[in-house]
Amino acid sequence: MGRRPKYSRRCYLTLEPADADALDVYAREEGLPAATAAARLLLDALRRAMSPEADELVAARRRVAALETEKDSLQRRLRAANTADQTSDLPRWEWPVEDLLADRDWWELLLPRLYEVLGRQTHVYDPSLIVADDRGYVDLPALLFPPIRDHAGVVAEWHSPEYPAHAKRHWQHHAGSSGIATEIAVECQAAAMWEPVVRHVAKALSALEITSLPGADPVLRIRAEDEIAGAWLRTLRRLTGADRADLPRAL
């Protein structure tokens, strides 16, 4: 029997003009016809793509990508640990205010418990000013510090570290305008009392958090709630100017 004949297959490639020019330059440098140069390049690339080394290269690239992701995660955890180290020796309500407000999960978990202690006394508020949660309890921080707005909408809410700055700028921008003097005066006052009130609220939430830990004495929880509804609330009223402190007269 004779040798089995071999057949060649012709492939036609269409290249962009710039790619075709580059192929012509390469072929001239190699001293080859353009078609031969194209075939050689195609076969070299095909063999590399189908070789075991190609699979190893893909796997290596995947490992590098995974390591980059792990590195980013470790860097985020390191930054968080550094922040925790800076504040670990301080009670939460004495943390830098940016760090104190950054833990939104903590606020959202404990604020509803504070509202429960204060009760649903919505009848004592101006109905137009009531800000309540979905259970009907007054949302205390939002009531004390309404959102700062401009023509585009809300620019700062109570839990933004920039709230006092926005309140001051809003007051300065509208100072002297007719018809909104009372509203602007409230915003100016809010800028001054914002941080002390935020820290005072954090004290109450910390008390509720500690007395919610496993094994906590229920009597201590009762006392904490009683203090919040009494002495803590009186201090809050003084901080906001609702009550005056009984200070001694000058000698």
C-alpha positions, 0 to 999 in steps of 0.5 A: 500500500502506498503512503496515505496522502496529506492534504493542506487546508487553506485558511483565509484571514481578514486583518485590520489595515494596521495589523496587515501593515504590521504583518508586512513589516514582520515578514520583510524582516524575516525574509518571508512571504506575508502568508508564510509569516502569518501561518508561522505566527498563528501556529506558534500561538496555537501551540503555546495556547494548547501546551501544558505550560499555557494551562500553568500560566492561566492557573498562575494568573488566577493565583495572582488575582486571588492573592491580590484580593486577599491582600486588599482584604488584609489591608482593610482589616489592618486599617480597621484594627489600627482604628480599633487600637486607637480607640480601644482605651476609650469608652465608645462615647469618647471615640472620635466622632467620625469613628463613633458614627461610622458603626451604623450597625451599632446605632441601628441595633440600639436606637430602637431600644432607646426609643422603647425606654422613652415611650410613645409620647408623640402627643407632646410634639408638634405633629408637623415635626414628628419623626417616628420609626415604623412602630410609632416611636419617636426617632429622637436624633432625627427629631433633634437634628432635622435633615439640612436641605438645599435646592437639590435636596438633603445634603446632611442628616444627623448621623453625618460628621459634616452635619454641624458644618452644613448647619452653620453654612446654611445659617450663614447663607440664609441669615437675615432672610425674612420668614425663616428666622426661627428655622435658621436659629434652630439650625444654628443652635443644632450646629452647636449642640450636635456633638454633645448630644450625639455623645450623650445618646451614645452613653445611653446606648452603651448602657443598654448594650452592656445590660443586654449581654448574656448573663447580665443582671436584669436588675441592672437593666431596670436601673439603666432604663430608669436612669435613662428615663430620668437623669439621662433625659434631664441632662439631654433637655439641658444640652438641647436648651429645653431646660435651664441648669440651676446654676449659682449666681455670680458672687 
